Amino acid sequence: MKTGKMSSYKRMGLIMLVSAAGGGVLGFLSIFLFDGNFDVIGKGMLKLLAGIQRFQLPILTGIFVLSAAFGEWNIRKLKNIGRQILSTEDEECDKWEYEEERMGAWGVIVNILSQILCILVLAVGYSIEYIKDNHAENMLASCIIFLICYAYDGFWQVRYVKLAQVSHPEKKGDPSSRKFQKQWIESCDEAEKEVIFRSSYKAYSQMNTWIPILLVIAMLGHLFFETGLLAIVMVAIIWLVLSLTYLQSCVRLKGSKLRE
């Protein structure tokens, strides 16, 4: 046991040393690559932001049109798949349920991507200075398209859940309710719950890998491009909330099991 523990300590120490060395090399390379190029990179970023500001309204409109077009196509596919699920049995039904899961996943991905892109594009011109610089009308129109796109994305999610409940009547929950996730999971069978829990833990593990990387990127961005401390603070808060939520849930579930 002692040898195993020492091996773990040595391995962790080696990881720390390699990480420190890697950070030093990364910092040196960053200085070497960016030294003398800060103005060029800064001007390039400003040109990019200016271009997005200039075409903010058509970009947001394009995002909405593409998102809505894909969303309607996706809903039609899900309706057809749902009819097949209700009219088939056994192995063939399992295949259609897999297609339903796959098609629904693509729909949710595009739905979330649409929301993220809308926020990023709107944020470029979302400043008092930009609005005062004779861009109030353009910003107002952009905000209206933004709200329309978000409204469509929100209603699409409700439609997706309702379609799933048509082909799976045992599924419960109101998608507009705060308790929807709890209601939905409670109506799932054990096999479905296992898939959900394993997928959730994988997502948690991936976030624990990527958040520190994003935190380092935010720190380097502040160091070289003065992007501000807010990005660092926000990523750190997300990391803290994620860890606290997971650990609190583990303790609560262990306590519930002990009291049974």
Secondary structure, 3 states (H helix, E strand, C coil): CHHHHHHHHHHHHHHHHHHHHHHHHHHHHHHHHHCCCHHHHHHHHHHHHHHHHHCHHHHHHHHHHHHHHHHHHHHHHHHHHHHHHHHCCHHHHHHHHHHHHHHHHHHHHHHHHHHHHHHHHHHHCCCHHHHHCCCHHHHHHHHHHHHHHHHHHHHHHHHHHHHHHHHCCCCCCCCCCCCHHHHHHHCCCHHHHHHHHHHHHHHHHHHHHHHHHHHHHHHHHHHHHCCCCHHHHHHHHHHHHHHHHHHHHHHHHHHHHHHC
